[in-house]
Amino acid sequence: MNLREIEKTYKTEQDCRNKLGQVRWPNGVKCPKCANEAWKFHCRPKYECSWCHYQFSATVGTIFEKSHLPLTVWFRIIYLMCESKKGMSACQIMRMFGIHYRTAWYACHRIRNAMKGTDFAKLAGVIEIDETYVGPKADKPGRPGKDHPKTPVIGMIQRKGRVHVTKVKDVTGRTILDFVKQWAGAETEIIYSDEYKSYNILRPFFQHKRVNHSVTYVDGDVHTNGIENFWSLLKRGFVGTFHKVSVRHLHRYLDEFSFRFNERENGNILGLVLANCQQKHLSYRELVK
């Protein structure tokens, strides 16, 4: 869907509630407490369980719970975050919808929370792995994470496929091996990396080839250009869109960029986020503690 279709399809609050209800309960409305059937009130947008008589709305048990933002605004923010290749900052959301910055920032993080944990499929075939560092620029040269405050991130990508990235404490061999074993499936053919010495630990477990970037970036079929392209997209978003990303919230931004990259050919990406919104909403106190 494009923005014009979003505006036309979800132009009222009831349209959004109907869509949310269809995604949550495709086989009929169920009580979020006891999972029994529920019936709808005719005079207000609420349901009542036929067994325990618990009254609830379509937003209960979702990221929209206890939010004063209209669902029409929520749907448009989700669409903009899904379709903006380098992300959408809370400042931009604030200006576009005329809401407070804290409200926009909180809404964006709740949506990112719905983007996580949507992809548990392991990678297969030809895989590229690489590490990078994100954070403020250093005043003097040195090793990232030791001489200046940069956070290491490891990523793996399947050739012409999906990507998995995560924030780590270090890029030692043990950390890399644990990450690879988590996401590399049994059908993995070969793993390509650069000359970083910690990747030597992969040799007893996987077929592994490396490319020397001091000599060339492509050695026949051996290269890491796929994961490097993802890092480029990620860092352009961090520098050009968000300008500054807190380390304690970094994992949510990684979830957002991974989700958007993995679902880049999905024509119903909005529906996928709505399907994953059924979770305990992230409280503001928990977010800023």
CYANA upper distance limits for C-alpha pairs under 8 A (distance plus 0.5 A):
  1 MET  CA      5 GLU  CA      6.38
  1 MET  CA      6 ILE  CA      7.14
  1 MET  CA    267 GLY  CA      7.37
  1 MET  CA    268 ASN  CA      7.70
  2 ASN  CA      6 ILE  CA      6.80
  3 LEU  CA      7 GLU  CA      6.68
  3 LEU  CA     79 TYR  CA      8.34
  4 ARG  CA      8 LYS  CA      6.71
  5 GLU  CA      9 THR  CA      6.33
  6 ILE  CA     10 TYR  CA      6.22
  6 ILE  CA     11 LYS  CA      8.16
  6 ILE  CA     76 ARG  CA      7.92
  7 GLU  CA     11 LYS  CA      5.91
  9 THR  CA     15 ASP  CA      7.77
 10 TYR  CA     15 ASP  CA      5.73
 10 TYR  CA     16 CYS  CA      6.11
 10 TYR  CA     72 THR  CA      7.05
 10 TYR  CA     75 PHE  CA      8.43
 11 LYS  CA     15 ASP  CA      7.27
 11 LYS  CA     16 CYS  CA      8.43
 11 LYS  CA     72 THR  CA      7.24
 12 THR  CA     16 CYS  CA      7.21
 12 THR  CA     72 THR  CA      7.02
 13 GLU  CA     17 ARG  CA      6.80
 13 GLU  CA     70 PRO  CA      7.34
 13 GLU  CA     71 LEU  CA      6.45
 13 GLU  CA     72 THR  CA      6.32
 14 GLN  CA     18 ASN  CA      6.54
 15 ASP  CA     19 LYS  CA      6.81
 16 CYS  CA     20 LEU  CA      6.63
 16 CYS  CA     71 LEU  CA      6.58
 16 CYS  CA     72 THR  CA      6.90
 16 CYS  CA     75 PHE  CA      8.10
 17 ARG  CA     21 GLY  CA      6.53
 17 ARG  CA     58 ALA  CA      6.90
 17 ARG  CA     59 THR  CA      8.47
 17 ARG  CA     71 LEU  CA      7.95
 18 ASN  CA     22 GLN  CA      6.70
 19 LYS  CA     23 VAL  CA      6.79
 20 LEU  CA     24 ARG  CA      6.60
 20 LEU  CA     58 ALA  CA      7.18
 20 LEU  CA     59 THR  CA      8.38
 20 LEU  CA    274 LEU  CA      7.35
 21 GLY  CA     25 TRP  CA      6.23
 21 GLY  CA     26 PRO  CA      8.17
 21 GLY  CA     29 VAL  CA      8.03
 21 GLY  CA     58 ALA  CA      6.36
 22 GLN  CA     26 PRO  CA      5.66
 23 VAL  CA    271 GLY  CA      7.99
 23 VAL  CA    274 LEU  CA      7.43
 23 VAL  CA    275 ALA  CA      6.34
 24 ARG  CA    275 ALA  CA      7.09
 24 ARG  CA    278 GLN  CA      8.03
 25 TRP  CA     29 VAL  CA      5.67
 25 TRP  CA     30 LYS  CA      7.27
 28 GLY  CA     37 GLU  CA      7.79
 29 VAL  CA     37 GLU  CA      6.48
 29 VAL  CA     38 ALA  CA      6.18
 29 VAL  CA     39 TRP  CA      7.85
 30 LYS  CA     35 ALA  CA      5.57
 30 LYS  CA     36 ASN  CA      5.82
 30 LYS  CA     37 GLU  CA      5.22
 30 LYS  CA     38 ALA  CA      6.16
 30 LYS  CA     49 CYS  CA      8.10
 31 CYS  CA     35 ALA  CA      5.03
 31 CYS  CA     36 ASN  CA      5.82
 31 CYS  CA     37 GLU  CA      6.67
 31 CYS  CA     38 ALA  CA      6.51
 31 CYS  CA     48 GLU  CA      8.24
 31 CYS  CA     49 CYS  CA      6.13
 31 CYS  CA     54 TYR  CA      7.99
 31 CYS  CA     56 PHE  CA      8.46
 32 PRO  CA     60 VAL  CA      8.37
 32 PRO  CA     61 GLY  CA      7.70
 33 LYS  CA     54 TYR  CA      8.26
 34 CYS  CA     52 CYS  CA      7.90
 36 ASN  CA     49 CYS  CA      7.20
 36 ASN  CA     50 SER  CA      7.54
 36 ASN  CA     51 TRP  CA      7.04
 37 GLU  CA     49 CYS  CA      6.62
 37 GLU  CA     50 SER  CA      6.54
 37 GLU  CA     51 TRP  CA      8.11
 38 ALA  CA     47 TYR  CA      6.68
 38 ALA  CA     48 GLU  CA      5.80
 38 ALA  CA     49 CYS  CA      4.59
 38 ALA  CA     50 SER  CA      5.72
 39 TRP  CA     47 TYR  CA      5.96
 39 TRP  CA     48 GLU  CA      6.03
 39 TRP  CA     49 CYS  CA      7.00
 39 TRP  CA     50 SER  CA      7.38
 40 LYS  CA     45 PRO  CA      7.95
 40 LYS  CA     46 LYS  CA      6.49
 40 LYS  CA     47 TYR  CA      4.82
 40 LYS  CA     48 GLU  CA      6.94
 41 PHE  CA     45 PRO  CA      7.13
 41 PHE  CA     46 LYS  CA      6.24
 41 PHE  CA     47 TYR  CA      6.36
 41 PHE  CA     48 GLU  CA      8.00
 45 PRO  CA     57 SER  CA      7.01
 46 LYS  CA     55 GLN  CA      7.23
 46 LYS  CA     56 PHE  CA      6.10
 46 LYS  CA     57 SER  CA      5.07
 46 LYS  CA     58 ALA  CA      7.83
 47 TYR  CA     55 GLN  CA      6.01
 47 TYR  CA     56 PHE  CA      5.85
 47 TYR  CA     57 SER  CA      6.47
 48 GLU  CA     53 HIS  CA      5.94
 48 GLU  CA     54 TYR  CA      5.99
 48 GLU  CA     55 GLN  CA      4.85
 48 GLU  CA     56 PHE  CA      6.95
 49 CYS  CA     53 HIS  CA      4.97
 49 CYS  CA     54 TYR  CA      5.75
 49 CYS  CA     55 GLN  CA      7.01
 56 PHE  CA     60 VAL  CA      6.78
 59 THR  CA     63 ILE  CA      8.11
 59 THR  CA     64 PHE  CA      6.04
 59 THR  CA     65 GLU  CA      5.71
 60 VAL  CA     64 PHE  CA      7.99
 60 VAL  CA     65 GLU  CA      5.76
 61 GLY  CA     65 GLU  CA      6.91
 61 GLY  CA    278 GLN  CA      6.33
 61 GLY  CA    279 GLN  CA      6.25
 61 GLY  CA    280 LYS  CA      6.18
 61 GLY  CA    281 HIS  CA      7.66
 62 THR  CA    277 CYS  CA      5.72
 62 THR  CA    278 GLN  CA      4.86
 62 THR  CA    279 GLN  CA      5.56
 62 THR  CA    280 LYS  CA      6.50
 62 THR  CA    281 HIS  CA      6.40
 63 ILE  CA    110 ARG  CA      6.56
 63 ILE  CA    111 ILE  CA      7.71
 63 ILE  CA    114 ALA  CA      7.90
 63 ILE  CA    277 CYS  CA      6.04
 63 ILE  CA    278 GLN  CA      7.34
 63 ILE  CA    279 GLN  CA      6.96
 63 ILE  CA    280 LYS  CA      7.08
 63 ILE  CA    281 HIS  CA      4.83
 63 ILE  CA    282 LEU  CA      7.52
 64 PHE  CA     71 LEU  CA      8.34
 64 PHE  CA    281 HIS  CA      7.56
 65 GLU  CA    281 HIS  CA      7.03
 69 LEU  CA     73 VAL  CA      7.07
 69 LEU  CA     74 TRP  CA      7.40
 70 PRO  CA     74 TRP  CA      7.03
 71 LEU  CA     75 PHE  CA      6.54
 72 THR  CA     76 ARG  CA      6.95
 73 VAL  CA     77 ILE  CA      6.70
 73 VAL  CA     97 PHE  CA      8.12
 74 TRP  CA     78 ILE  CA      6.70
 74 TRP  CA    107 ALA  CA      8.38
 75 PHE  CA     79 TYR  CA      6.71
 75 PHE  CA    270 LEU  CA      8.49
 76 ARG  CA     80 LEU  CA      6.69
 77 ILE  CA     81 MET  CA      6.66
 77 ILE  CA     93 ILE  CA      7.76
 77 ILE  CA    108 CYS  CA      8.31
 78 ILE  CA     82 CYS  CA      6.62
 78 ILE  CA    111 ILE  CA      7.39
 78 ILE  CA    270 LEU  CA      7.32
 78 ILE  CA    273 VAL  CA      8.30
 79 TYR  CA     83 GLU  CA      6.58
 79 TYR  CA    270 LEU  CA      6.60
 80 LEU  CA     84 SER  CA      6.34
 80 LEU  CA     88 MET  CA      7.39
 81 MET  CA     87 GLY  CA      6.32
 81 MET  CA     88 MET  CA      5.98
 82 CYS  CA     87 GLY  CA      8.27
 82 CYS  CA    260 ARG  CA      6.61
 82 CYS  CA    269 ILE  CA      7.52
 82 CYS  CA    270 LEU  CA      7.74
 83 GLU  CA    260 ARG  CA      8.36
 84 SER  CA     88 MET  CA      6.75
 85 LYS  CA    260 ARG  CA      8.00
 86 LYS  CA    233 LEU  CA      7.19
 86 LYS  CA    234 LEU  CA      7.63
 86 LYS  CA    236 ARG  CA      7.33
 86 LYS  CA    237 GLY  CA      4.96
 86 LYS  CA    241 THR  CA      7.29
 86 LYS  CA    257 PHE  CA      8.36
 87 GLY  CA    237 GLY  CA      6.61
 87 GLY  CA    241 THR  CA      7.10
 87 GLY  CA    242 PHE  CA      8.45
 87 GLY  CA    257 PHE  CA      8.13
 88 MET  CA     92 GLN  CA      7.14
 88 MET  CA     93 ILE  CA      7.67
 88 MET  CA    241 THR  CA      7.19
 88 MET  CA    242 PHE  CA      8.25
 89 SER  CA     93 ILE  CA      6.94
 89 SER  CA    241 THR  CA      6.55
 89 SER  CA    242 PHE  CA      6.09
 90 ALA  CA     94 MET  CA      6.50
 90 ALA  CA    101 TYR  CA      7.06
 90 ALA  CA    104 ALA  CA      5.75
 90 ALA  CA    105 TRP  CA      5.42
 90 ALA  CA    108 CYS  CA      7.35
 91 CYS  CA     95 ARG  CA      6.80
 91 CYS  CA    101 TYR  CA      6.86
 91 CYS  CA    104 ALA  CA      8.00
 91 CYS  CA    105 TRP  CA      8.42
 92 GLN  CA     96 MET  CA      6.61
 93 ILE  CA     97 PHE  CA      6.58
 93 ILE  CA     98 GLY  CA      8.47
 93 ILE  CA     99 ILE  CA      8.38
 93 ILE  CA    104 ALA  CA      6.56
 94 MET  CA     98 GLY  CA      5.99
 94 MET  CA     99 ILE  CA      5.56
 94 MET  CA    100 HIS  CA      6.54
 94 MET  CA    101 TYR  CA      5.96
 94 MET  CA    104 ALA  CA      6.22
 95 ARG  CA     99 ILE  CA      7.72
 99 ILE  CA    103 THR  CA      7.22
 99 ILE  CA    104 ALA  CA      7.26
100 HIS  CA    104 ALA  CA      6.90
101 TYR  CA    105 TRP  CA      6.53
102 ARG  CA    106 TYR  CA      6.49
103 THR  CA    107 ALA  CA      6.61
104 ALA  CA    108 CYS  CA      6.69
105 TRP  CA    109 HIS  CA      6.93
106 TYR  CA    110 ARG  CA      6.83
106 TYR  CA    284 TYR  CA      7.41
107 ALA  CA    111 ILE  CA      6.79
108 CYS  CA    112 ARG  CA      6.73
109 HIS  CA    113 ASN  CA      6.63
109 HIS  CA    252 ARG  CA      7.77
110 ARG  CA    114 ALA  CA      7.09
110 ARG  CA    281 HIS  CA      7.42
110 ARG  CA    282 LEU  CA      6.49
111 ILE  CA    115 MET  CA      7.01
111 ILE  CA    273 VAL  CA      8.39
111 ILE  CA    277 CYS  CA      8.33
112 ARG  CA    116 LYS  CA      7.14
112 ARG  CA    252 ARG  CA      6.31
112 ARG  CA    253 TYR  CA      7.60
112 ARG  CA    255 ASP  CA      7.31
112 ARG  CA    256 GLU  CA      6.12
113 ASN  CA    252 ARG  CA      7.13
113 ASN  CA    282 LEU  CA      8.07
114 ALA  CA    273 VAL  CA      6.80
114 ALA  CA    276 ASN  CA      5.98
114 ALA  CA    277 CYS  CA      5.67
114 ALA  CA    279 GLN  CA      8.29
115 MET  CA    255 ASP  CA      6.81
115 MET  CA    256 GLU  CA      6.56
115 MET  CA    259 PHE  CA      6.70
115 MET  CA    273 VAL  CA      6.85
115 MET  CA    276 ASN  CA      7.61
116 LYS  CA    252 ARG  CA      7.89
116 LYS  CA    255 ASP  CA      5.78
116 LYS  CA    256 GLU  CA      7.76
116 LYS  CA    259 PHE  CA      7.86
118 THR  CA    259 PHE  CA      8.17
118 THR  CA    276 ASN  CA      7.77
121 ALA  CA    183 TRP  CA      8.22
122 LYS  CA    182 GLN  CA      8.30
122 LYS  CA    183 TRP  CA      5.32
122 LYS  CA    184 ALA  CA      6.07
122 LYS  CA    185 GLY  CA      5.59
123 LEU  CA    127 ILE  CA      7.83
123 LEU  CA    157 ILE  CA      8.00
123 LEU  CA    158 GLN  CA      6.44
123 LEU  CA    162 ARG  CA      7.80
123 LEU  CA    183 TRP  CA      6.50
123 LEU  CA    184 ALA  CA      5.56
123 LEU  CA    185 GLY  CA      6.01
123 LEU  CA    187 GLU  CA      8.48
123 LEU  CA    188 THR  CA      7.53
124 ALA  CA    158 GLN  CA      7.08
124 ALA  CA    184 ALA  CA      6.89
124 ALA  CA    185 GLY  CA      6.05
124 ALA  CA    186 ALA  CA      7.71
124 ALA  CA    187 GLU  CA      5.51
124 ALA  CA    188 THR  CA      4.79
124 ALA  CA    189 GLU  CA      7.50
125 GLY  CA    158 GLN  CA      7.42
125 GLY  CA    159 ARG  CA      8.12
125 GLY  CA    187 GLU  CA      6.56
125 GLY  CA    188 THR  CA      5.08
125 GLY  CA    189 GLU  CA      5.29
125 GLY  CA    190 ILE  CA      7.29
126 VAL  CA    158 GLN  CA      6.41
126 VAL  CA    159 ARG  CA      6.26
126 VAL  CA    188 THR  CA      7.01
126 VAL  CA    189 GLU  CA      6.14
126 VAL  CA    190 ILE  CA      5.75
126 VAL  CA    191 ILE  CA      6.64
126 VAL  CA    192 TYR  CA      8.23
127 ILE  CA    156 MET  CA      7.14
127 ILE  CA    157 ILE  CA      6.10
127 ILE  CA    158 GLN  CA      5.02
127 ILE  CA    159 ARG  CA      6.55
127 ILE  CA    188 THR  CA      7.82
127 ILE  CA    189 GLU  CA      8.36
127 ILE  CA    190 ILE  CA      6.82
127 ILE  CA    191 ILE  CA      5.30
127 ILE  CA    192 TYR  CA      6.75
128 GLU  CA    156 MET  CA      6.03
128 GLU  CA    157 ILE  CA      5.84
128 GLU  CA    158 GLN  CA      6.96
128 GLU  CA    159 ARG  CA      7.81
128 GLU  CA    191 ILE  CA      6.13
128 GLU  CA    192 TYR  CA      5.29
128 GLU  CA    193 SER  CA      6.52
128 GLU  CA    223 HIS  CA      8.18
128 GLU  CA    224 THR  CA      6.02
128 GLU  CA    226 GLY  CA      7.59
128 GLU  CA    227 ILE  CA      6.90
129 ILE  CA    154 ILE  CA      8.03
129 ILE  CA    155 GLY  CA      6.27
129 ILE  CA    156 MET  CA      4.89
129 ILE  CA    157 ILE  CA      7.11
129 ILE  CA    191 ILE  CA      7.55
129 ILE  CA    192 TYR  CA      6.82
129 ILE  CA    193 SER  CA      5.85
129 ILE  CA    224 THR  CA      7.51
129 ILE  CA    227 ILE  CA      7.26
130 ASP  CA    154 ILE  CA      6.58
130 ASP  CA    155 GLY  CA      6.18
130 ASP  CA    156 MET  CA      7.17
130 ASP  CA    193 SER  CA      6.67
130 ASP  CA    194 ASP  CA      7.68
130 ASP  CA    224 THR  CA      7.86
130 ASP  CA    227 ILE  CA      7.20
130 ASP  CA    228 GLU  CA      8.12
131 GLU  CA    152 PRO  CA      7.44
131 GLU  CA    153 VAL  CA      6.16
131 GLU  CA    154 ILE  CA      4.94
131 GLU  CA    155 GLY  CA      6.72
131 GLU  CA    171 VAL  CA      8.01
132 THR  CA    152 PRO  CA      6.32
132 THR  CA    153 VAL  CA      5.86
132 THR  CA    154 ILE  CA      7.04
132 THR  CA    231 TRP  CA      7.98
133 TYR  CA    144 PRO  CA      7.41
133 TYR  CA    150 LYS  CA      6.23
133 TYR  CA    151 THR  CA      5.79
133 TYR  CA    152 PRO  CA      5.00
133 TYR  CA    153 VAL  CA      6.43
134 VAL  CA    150 LYS  CA      5.91
134 VAL  CA    151 THR  CA      5.83
134 VAL  CA    152 PRO  CA      7.14
134 VAL  CA    153 VAL  CA      7.95
134 VAL  CA    235 LYS  CA      8.21
135 GLY  CA    149 PRO  CA      7.14
135 GLY  CA    150 LYS  CA      5.09
135 GLY  CA    151 THR  CA      6.67
135 GLY  CA    244 LYS  CA      8.35
135 GLY  CA    245 VAL  CA      7.91
135 GLY  CA    247 VAL  CA      8.26
136 PRO  CA    149 PRO  CA      7.40
136 PRO  CA    150 LYS  CA      7.08
136 PRO  CA    244 LYS  CA      8.40
138 ALA  CA    148 HIS  CA      6.29
138 ALA  CA    149 PRO  CA      8.14
141 PRO  CA    147 ASP  CA      8.44
142 GLY  CA    146 LYS  CA      8.17
142 GLY  CA    147 ASP  CA      5.86
142 GLY  CA    148 HIS  CA      7.55
143 ARG  CA    147 ASP  CA      5.95
143 ARG  CA    148 HIS  CA      7.64
144 PRO  CA    148 HIS  CA      6.21
144 PRO  CA    149 PRO  CA      7.30
144 PRO  CA    150 LYS  CA      5.93
144 PRO  CA    151 THR  CA      7.99
144 PRO  CA    152 PRO  CA      8.32
145 GLY  CA    149 PRO  CA      5.88
145 GLY  CA    150 LYS  CA      5.45
145 GLY  CA    151 THR  CA      6.53
145 GLY  CA    152 PRO  CA      7.62
145 GLY  CA    170 ASP  CA      8.44
151 THR  CA    167 LYS  CA      7.85
151 THR  CA    168 VAL  CA      8.06
151 THR  CA    169 LYS  CA      7.96
151 THR  CA    247 VAL  CA      7.79
152 PRO  CA    167 LYS  CA      6.74
152 PRO  CA    168 VAL  CA      6.30
152 PRO  CA    169 LYS  CA      7.15
152 PRO  CA    170 ASP  CA      6.74
152 PRO  CA    171 VAL  CA      7.46
153 VAL  CA    165 VAL  CA      7.43
153 VAL  CA    166 THR  CA      6.19
153 VAL  CA    167 LYS  CA      5.05
153 VAL  CA    168 VAL  CA      6.27
154 ILE  CA    165 VAL  CA      6.13
154 ILE  CA    166 THR  CA      6.15
154 ILE  CA    167 LYS  CA      7.10
154 ILE  CA    168 VAL  CA      7.57
154 ILE  CA    171 VAL  CA      8.16
154 ILE  CA    176 ILE  CA      8.16
155 GLY  CA    163 VAL  CA      7.58
155 GLY  CA    164 HIS  CA      6.13
155 GLY  CA    165 VAL  CA      4.62
155 GLY  CA    166 THR  CA      7.07
155 GLY  CA    227 ILE  CA      7.53
156 MET  CA    163 VAL  CA      6.19
156 MET  CA    164 HIS  CA      5.93
156 MET  CA    165 VAL  CA      6.98
156 MET  CA    180 VAL  CA      8.38
156 MET  CA    227 ILE  CA      7.19
157 ILE  CA    161 GLY  CA      7.27
157 ILE  CA    162 ARG  CA      6.24
157 ILE  CA    163 VAL  CA      4.73
157 ILE  CA    164 HIS  CA      6.96
157 ILE  CA    226 GLY  CA      7.40
157 ILE  CA    227 ILE  CA      6.37
158 GLN  CA    162 ARG  CA      6.10
158 GLN  CA    163 VAL  CA      7.00
159 ARG  CA    226 GLY  CA      7.43
161 GLY  CA    262 ASN  CA      8.02
162 ARG  CA    261 PHE  CA      8.01
162 ARG  CA    262 ASN  CA      5.68
163 VAL  CA    227 ILE  CA      8.48
163 VAL  CA    258 SER  CA      6.89
163 VAL  CA    261 PHE  CA      8.06
163 VAL  CA    262 ASN  CA      7.06
164 HIS  CA    183 TRP  CA      7.99
164 HIS  CA    258 SER  CA      7.17
165 VAL  CA    254 LEU  CA      7.28
165 VAL  CA    255 ASP  CA      8.45
165 VAL  CA    258 SER  CA      7.62
166 THR  CA    251 HIS  CA      7.37
166 THR  CA    254 LEU  CA      7.50
167 LYS  CA    250 LEU  CA      7.98
167 LYS  CA    251 HIS  CA      6.78
168 VAL  CA    175 THR  CA      8.25
170 ASP  CA    175 THR  CA      7.50
171 VAL  CA    175 THR  CA      6.51
171 VAL  CA    176 ILE  CA      6.76
171 VAL  CA    198 SER  CA      7.69
172 THR  CA    176 ILE  CA      6.82
172 THR  CA    198 SER  CA      6.18
173 GLY  CA    177 LEU  CA      6.56
173 GLY  CA    198 SER  CA      4.96
173 GLY  CA    199 TYR  CA      6.81
173 GLY  CA    200 ASN  CA      7.99
173 GLY  CA    201 ILE  CA      6.24
174 ARG  CA    178 ASP  CA      6.68
174 ARG  CA    201 ILE  CA      8.17
175 THR  CA    179 PHE  CA      6.81
176 ILE  CA    180 VAL  CA      6.67
176 ILE  CA    198 SER  CA      7.93
176 ILE  CA    199 TYR  CA      7.73
177 LEU  CA    181 LYS  CA      6.57
177 LEU  CA    201 ILE  CA      7.34
177 LEU  CA    202 LEU  CA      7.02
178 ASP  CA    182 GLN  CA      6.71
179 PHE  CA    183 TRP  CA      7.05
180 VAL  CA    184 ALA  CA      5.94
181 LYS  CA    185 GLY  CA      8.19
184 ALA  CA    188 THR  CA      6.78
188 THR  CA    206 PHE  CA      8.48
189 GLU  CA    206 PHE  CA      8.46
189 GLU  CA    207 GLN  CA      7.42
190 ILE  CA    206 PHE  CA      7.12
190 ILE  CA    207 GLN  CA      5.35
190 ILE  CA    208 HIS  CA      6.17
190 ILE  CA    209 LYS  CA      8.04
191 ILE  CA    206 PHE  CA      7.56
191 ILE  CA    207 GLN  CA      6.81
191 ILE  CA    208 HIS  CA      5.42
191 ILE  CA    209 LYS  CA      6.99
192 TYR  CA    208 HIS  CA      6.46
192 TYR  CA    209 LYS  CA      5.61
192 TYR  CA    210 ARG  CA      6.07
192 TYR  CA    211 VAL  CA      8.09
192 TYR  CA    222 VAL  CA      6.80
192 TYR  CA    223 HIS  CA      7.00
192 TYR  CA    224 THR  CA      7.05
193 SER  CA    199 TYR  CA      7.76
193 SER  CA    208 HIS  CA      8.26
193 SER  CA    209 LYS  CA      7.10
193 SER  CA    210 ARG  CA      5.34
193 SER  CA    211 VAL  CA      6.94
193 SER  CA    223 HIS  CA      7.65
193 SER  CA    224 THR  CA      6.70
194 ASP  CA    210 ARG  CA      5.51
194 ASP  CA    211 VAL  CA      5.41
194 ASP  CA    212 ASN  CA      6.45
194 ASP  CA    213 HIS  CA      7.27
194 ASP  CA    223 HIS  CA      8.32
194 ASP  CA    224 THR  CA      7.76
195 GLU  CA    199 TYR  CA      8.11
195 GLU  CA    210 ARG  CA      6.39
195 GLU  CA    211 VAL  CA      6.74
195 GLU  CA    212 ASN  CA      6.06
195 GLU  CA    213 HIS  CA      7.96
199 TYR  CA    203 ARG  CA      8.45
202 LEU  CA    206 PHE  CA      6.28
202 LEU  CA    207 GLN  CA      8.30
202 LEU  CA    208 HIS  CA      7.27
203 ARG  CA    207 GLN  CA      6.73
203 ARG  CA    208 HIS  CA      6.29
209 LYS  CA    222 VAL  CA      7.51
210 ARG  CA    222 VAL  CA      7.38
210 ARG  CA    223 HIS  CA      8.14
211 VAL  CA    216 THR  CA      7.83
211 VAL  CA    217 TYR  CA      7.26
211 VAL  CA    218 VAL  CA      7.60
211 VAL  CA    219 ASP  CA      7.09
211 VAL  CA    222 VAL  CA      6.72
211 VAL  CA    223 HIS  CA      6.55
211 VAL  CA    224 THR  CA      8.48
212 ASN  CA    216 THR  CA      6.62
212 ASN  CA    217 TYR  CA      7.48
213 HIS  CA    217 TYR  CA      5.62
217 TYR  CA    223 HIS  CA      6.70
217 TYR  CA    224 THR  CA      8.26
217 TYR  CA    225 ASN  CA      8.34
218 VAL  CA    222 VAL  CA      6.53
218 VAL  CA    223 HIS  CA      5.47
219 ASP  CA    223 HIS  CA      6.96
224 THR  CA    228 GLU  CA      6.69
225 ASN  CA    229 ASN  CA      6.47
226 GLY  CA    230 PHE  CA      7.10
227 ILE  CA    231 TRP  CA      6.79
228 GLU  CA    232 SER  CA      6.72
229 ASN  CA    233 LEU  CA      6.84
230 PHE  CA    234 LEU  CA      6.62
231 TRP  CA    235 LYS  CA      6.55
232 SER  CA    236 ARG  CA      6.59
233 LEU  CA    237 GLY  CA      6.80
234 LEU  CA    238 PHE  CA      6.82
234 LEU  CA    257 PHE  CA      7.30
235 LYS  CA    239 VAL  CA      6.45
236 ARG  CA    240 GLY  CA      5.93
236 ARG  CA    241 THR  CA      7.88
237 GLY  CA    241 THR  CA      5.50
237 GLY  CA    242 PHE  CA      6.95
237 GLY  CA    243 HIS  CA      8.49
238 PHE  CA    242 PHE  CA      5.54
238 PHE  CA    243 HIS  CA      6.02
238 PHE  CA    244 LYS  CA      6.93
238 PHE  CA    245 VAL  CA      7.23
239 VAL  CA    243 HIS  CA      4.96
239 VAL  CA    244 LYS  CA      7.40
245 VAL  CA    249 HIS  CA      7.66
245 VAL  CA    250 LEU  CA      6.90
246 SER  CA    250 LEU  CA      6.50
247 VAL  CA    251 HIS  CA      8.47
249 HIS  CA    253 TYR  CA      7.43
250 LEU  CA    254 LEU  CA      6.79
251 HIS  CA    255 ASP  CA      6.70
252 ARG  CA    256 GLU  CA      6.73
253 TYR  CA    257 PHE  CA      6.77
254 LEU  CA    258 SER  CA      6.50
255 ASP  CA    259 PHE  CA      6.42
256 GLU  CA    260 ARG  CA      6.64
257 PHE  CA    261 PHE  CA      6.56
258 SER  CA    262 ASN  CA      6.48
259 PHE  CA    263 GLU  CA      6.53
260 ARG  CA    264 ARG  CA      6.31
263 GLU  CA    269 ILE  CA      7.26
268 ASN  CA    272 LEU  CA      6.94
269 ILE  CA    273 VAL  CA      6.94
270 LEU  CA    274 LEU  CA      6.85
271 GLY  CA    275 ALA  CA      6.57
272 LEU  CA    276 ASN  CA      6.90
273 VAL  CA    277 CYS  CA      6.70
274 LEU  CA    278 GLN  CA      8.27
282 LEU  CA    286 GLU  CA      7.34
282 LEU  CA    287 LEU  CA      7.41
283 SER  CA    287 LEU  CA      6.77
284 TYR  CA    288 VAL  CA      6.79
285 ARG  CA    289 LYS  CA      6.28
